[in-house]
Amino acid sequence: MRSGVESIRNKVRGRRSITAHLFFKSIEDASGGDEVELNKGELSVIHKLRFHSLIHPCARPAPPRSQMVSRTTVTKSRRSNPTLPFDLVEDILYRLPVKSLAQFKSVSKSWKSLISDSNFTKKNLRVSTTSHRLLFPKLTKGQYIFNACTLSSLITTKGTATAMQHPLNIRKFDKIRGSCHGILCLELHQRFAILWNPFINKYASLPPLEIPWSNTIYSCFGYDHSTDSYKVAAFIKWMPNSEIYKTYVHTMGTTSWRMIQDFPCTPYLKSGKFVSWTFNWLAYKDKYSVSSLLVVSLHLENESYGEILQPDYGSVDVLSISLWVLRDCLSILSNSNTFSDVWLMKEYGNQDSWTRLFRVPYMGGVGSDPYTKALYVYEDDQVLLEYMMKLVVYNSRDGTFKTLKIQRRRDWMIPEVCQESLISPCAE
């Protein structure tokens, strides 16, 4: 891959535009020997983009060397060798995989500036909505490493997990507290956390929480579209025998935490879920029972709390519920004695928009246990579940289960679905 990048660098240095043939030939030469970098599906994208460039109104033929060129030659040039201005090059580049773009930064200063630009990274994020990986934190010889595999490979191939490089010396690691736009929030221990994008290997340390004594911390990480900023919320049980939970918010790029309104209830689980510019937690309203559970939301724009009404479970005897995010919607997995229902809130905040996506029947422990985890829903309505150290795919169309060959080991922590992105958690 390195020699391919050097080839592109040599060919585009000093150019204000580049011919379509040269551009795509360089991209293919750079990635042709790296099966991991661009697989067949991704190469087909390049071929589609090649066709797009030929019919794009911005594509213009290279000027003829002499005015004494026949019309036939000019026409041939128009058809076979259009010149791509860099605005069209940008339109093509942002559709490429994150790993390729991270390496293409070394092609030239102009490409590095382009690929690092926040508008470019956001455009790439919007078109990479299907570029998700499943990450497994793993403890090895006293240190944590992160293995990852593509979600598509889990159901089409053996789904081999590969280790991801990181610059961190992580020896004490609690949990992934959430992911947003390719950035993971890792809680190292109670008062410290880091934000890390494993796809570009950039990270930033959060300032420590100055709390009077050590206690359980509940946290969540997400994006505030109103200020174009990323935020971490943490709420702490203030005193050992108290039901008061103080809430702190940190905005990425700042050096401190701010205290906001106290959490209004007693939290049920440590990690919240980010969706539709809000953080969401399960909490007990007045007593420790399933019937008393409610969904508490924190709106990032005005940093105020609200309640999200649950779906109408009908006559089903719900034994437990858990919160998830599936298809970019708030999701509830409700468990009964013989099955689990997967609910999606298609319009956030609208109780009437709750839709039961499918029912997962009991099968050897999968589906009805409260510790079953709903990780991802594929376009063909297959759902990826995690239960008892196993990854299982349930096909809602034919009602079948498939246990995947790649399995969690006891030294692997709970997996996290993360979207690939170029967004950096630190100022560059």
N, C-alpha and C positions, 0 to 999 in steps of 0.2 A: 504493500500500500504506500509506503514511504516513497519508493521510486516513482510511483504513479503521480503522487502529489508534486514531486519535484518536476516531473514532466509538464504538468499543468502550469506550474509556476513559471517555467522557462518559456512556455508558449504564450502566456497572457501578459507577461511583464511589459509594462509600458504601453499597452494597447488601450484605446478608448472604446474599442468594440472588438468583437471576435466573430469569425465566421461560424455558422451553425455546425458545419461539418467538423471543424477543428474543436469546437467546444464539446460536442457530444463524444467525439472520438477520444478526447482527453479524459472525460469522465469515465468512459468505459475502460480505457487503458488503465486508469488509476484503480478501478475496482474489479477488473476482470479476474484477477488472481486471488481475490479474497472472497470466498463463498459466504463467510459470516457477514461481511460488509454489505454486499448487495446480492441477494438471492435472485432467483429467476423472476419472481413476482416483482421485485423492485426494478430489475432491468427492463421489464415490460413497461414500467412507468416512464423510464427514460425514453423508450421508443415512442410512447404516446406524446411525451413532451417534445420530442424531435419533430413529430408531425405538427404539433401545436405551433412550434416556432416557424414552420414553413408557411402556415396560413395566417400567422399573426400579422396585423397591419403594421407593427413596428419593425418587422423584419424587412430589410432592404438589401438589394444586391450590392456586392462590393463594386466600387467605381471601376470602370474599364481602364486598362493601362493606357490606352490610346483612344482618341476619338475616332480613329479609323478602324473601329471594330464593327463587324457585320451585325445586323439585327439578329441573325440566328445565334451568334455567340452571346449577345446580351440576353436573349431570351433563355438560352441554356443556363447562363449564369443566374438568372432570376429563379429558375426552377431548382437548381442543384446546389447553389452556394450562397444563400442569403447571409448577410452580416447581422449579427445580433448586437444591438446596443446594450449597455450594461443594465438598463432598467428591465429589459427582457431577460437578461441573464439572471437578475435578481428574482424575477417571476418564476424562473425555472429552478434556481437553487433552493429556494425555501421549501420546495416540495420533496427534497431529498431527505434520507434518514439522518437523524441527529448525529450518529457516530461519524458519518461521512463528512457532514458539515463541520464538526469539531476539528477534523483533520484537515479540511480544506482551508482553515484559517491561515495555514502556513504557506498558501499559494502566493499571496501578495498582500501588501498593506491594505489595498483597496478591498480585497475579499475579506480580510480579517475585520476591517472596519464595518463592512456590510453585514457579515454574519454575527458580529457582536452587537449590532444596533438593536435597541429594544423593540422597535417596530418590526424588524425582521424576525426576531425570536418569537414575537407574538403571532405573526403570520404563520410561522412554522408550527407553532403550537396548535393553531386552529386546524391545520390540515393533517396533523398527526394524531387525530382523535382515536385511531385504531392501533396506534403504536404503544401498546402497554406491555409491561413485563411483570412477572411475579417474582418478588424478592424474598429470599430466605436469609435472615440473620442466623449465623452459625458460630458456636463457640469452639475454637480449635487452639489447643495448647495455650490456654489462658487469654486468647485474644479473639475478638469477634471479626468474622469475615462475612461478606454478603455474596450469596449466590443468586443468580437470576436466570430466568428463561422466558422466552416469549410466550404469550398466552395462546397464540395460534399454534405453536409447536406442541403444546400440551395435548391437543386433540388430533393432530395430524401426524406427529412423529413420536419418537421416544421422549422428547422433551428434556434433553440433557441440560442440566444447570451448569452455568459457567461462573467462575469467581469474578467479581468486579473489583477493580483496583480502587483503593481509597488512601488518602494521605493521613488517616487517623490511626492513632495507637489506642484502640478502644479495649480496655480491660474490664471496665465496669459499665454495663449497659442494661438499662431496664427494658425499654420497649420502643418500637416505632409509634409515635403519638399521632401520626397522620402524615399524609402526603398530599401535595397540591402542585400541579403544573410541573411535575418532575422533581420537586424538592421534598426531601424527607425531613421530618422533625424527629430527631433521636433524643430521647431522655437518657442521659448518661447515668445520673442518679438524681436524687430528689431536688437538688437546687440548680442543676446545670443541664443544659441542652445544647444541641447544635443543629443547624440547618445544612443539609448536604444534598447536592445534586449528583448522584452517582454516574450520570451519563456524560457529564463534562468534568467530573471529579473536582468540583469546587465546593467549599464549605465555609460557614461562618459560625463562630461561637456566640451564643446568647449570653448577656450579662447574668450573673447569678441572682437568684431570688433571695432577697434579704428578708427572711422570715424568722420570727422569734424562737421557734423550736422546730425540730424535724417531725414532719407528719406526712400523711398521704396527700399527694398532689394529683389533681385531675386536670388534664390539659387537652388542647386541640389546636390544629394549625390550618390556616386557610388564607384566602385572598379577599381583600376589600376592594371591590371595583370602583367605589366612589372616590377613593384616594389613590388608586393604582398601587397598592402596597400589600405586603403580606404580614399577617398578624398571628401571634401565639397567645392563647388565653389559658390561664392556669388559675384554679381556685383551690384553696387550702383550708382544711379544717383548722380554725384559729386556735382553739384550746382543746385539750383532751376530752373533756366532758361537755363540750359545747356543740350545738348544731348550727353554728354560724360558719359559713364558708366564704372567706374573702376572695375576691376575684381580681386578678392582675392581668394586664394586657401589655404585650411587647410588640412594637412595630419594627419590622425588619429594617435595618439601617440606622436605628437609634441606639442609644447606649443605656437605656433604663426601662423599668417596668412602671406602669401606671395602675393605680388602684381605681376600680370602678364600682358600680353597684354590687352588693353582695349577691351570691348565688341564692335564688329564692327557695330552694328545696334541699333535700338530702340526696346527693348523687348516688347512682346505682353502680355505674361502671366508670373506670378511670378515663378511658379515651372517648372523646366526642367524635361526631361525624360532621364534616364540612360539606355543605351543599347550598346552592343558591345564595351565596354571600352570607351564610349564617353558620354558626356552630350549633350542634344539636346533641343533647344528652338525655338518657333515661334517668329519671329521678323519682323518689318516693314523695308523694304529696303529704301524707299524714301518718301512715303506718307501713311497716315493712312487709308488703304483700304484693302479689302480681296485680291485683285489682286496684292497688293504689299507685301503680306506675303511670307516669305521664312523660311526655316529650317536652323538654324545656329547650327553647331556642335563644341564641344570643345573636342579634343582628349586628353585623360588623360596622355598618355605616353609622348608626347612632348609638351603638354599644348599649342597647337596652334588651331586656328579657321579654319573652313571650311564651305562649304554650301552643304546641301543634297538636291538634286533635287526632286521635288514632282512628283507624278504619273501624267499621262496624263488623265485628267478628261473628255476628249472628248467634246461633245456638252452639257454636263451637266452644268447648271447655278449654280455654287457653291456659296452659301451665306456665309458660315463660315466653318472653319476647326479647328480641335484640335488634339493634339499629344497624343499618348498613347503607351504602350508597351504591346503587346499581343503575346503569344507563343514565348516569348523572342525575338521578332522582333519589330523594329520601326513600329508604326501603325499610320495611319491618318484616322480620322473620318470626312468625308466631307458631309456637309449638304446642301440639296436643299429644294425646296418648298414642296415636297411630299415624300422624302425619304432621308436616310443617307447611304452612302457607307462606308464600312470598308475595308481599304487598308492595306496590309502587305508588308513590304520591306524584302523579304526573304533572300537577300544577302545585308548586310549593305553597303551603298555607291554606289550600282549599281542601277541606275534608271530603267533599264530594268527589274529588279527583282520585281518591284511593282506589286502586284497581288490583284485584288479586291476579297476579301474573300467572302463577301456576301452583299446584299442590304437589309437594314431594312426599310420597308415601313412605311409611316405615319399611326399612329393608336392612336387616342386620345391624341396626343401631344408627343407620344413616337417616337423617330427616327429622326424627322426633326428639332427639336429645337437645337440651337447651344449649349445649356447647357446640353444636353444628354451626359452621361459619359460612355465610354466603359471600363468595369472593368476587364473582364476575358472571355476567350473563352475555352469552355470545349472540350474534345476529340471528342465528338459526334457533334461538330459544333453548339452547343447552345452558345449564347453569353449573358453574364450578363451585364445589363445596369442599370444606375441610372438616374432617371429623376423626378424632382419635389417631392423629399422626398420618392420616391418609388423605389423598386428594381424589375426589370422586366427581365425575361428570354425570349429571342427570339429564336425560333427554326427555323434555316435556312432551314431545310429539308422539313418541312411542312408549313412554313410561319405563325406559330402561336405564340402568346404572352401568357405569364403566369405571373401574378403579384404575387410575393412571399408573404407569410404570415408574415415573419419578415420584418418590415418596419422601415425606418428612422423616428425619431421624430425630432421636430424642435430644440431640444437641442443637436442633434447629428450633428457632422460635416461630411464633405465628407469622405466616407469610403476609405480604402486603402487595397489593396491586398498585403499580406506579406508572404514570404516563411519561414517555420519553420527552425531554425538552432541552432547549439550550439556555434556559433562564438561570442566571447565576444568583445564588443567595448572598453574594458579597459584592461590594463596590469594586469595580476594576479600573 
